[in-house]
Amino acid sequence: MSSAKLNGSVCSAHVSKPHEANRPPQVLPFQSILFCSFFVYFFFSFSVWWFFFVFFSFSHSERRKK
């Protein structure tokens, strides 16, 4: 009985709201997840390349001192 009432209320609430109002909350998390994943990928690749650059330059300078 309670499950049927809950299902009916959800259906009525879904029908009463227009699709334009329901669309932005669904699109926004996808864009934020995509942007966060891109930012993490860019930051990770940049940090890895910066680490390799610093490591090789440091080893090269140490070799040059000897």
Secondary structure, DSSP 8 states (H G I E B T S, - for coil): -HHHHHHHHHHHHHHHS-HHHHHHHHHHHHHHHHHHHHHHHHHHHHHHHHHHHHHHHHHHHHHHH-
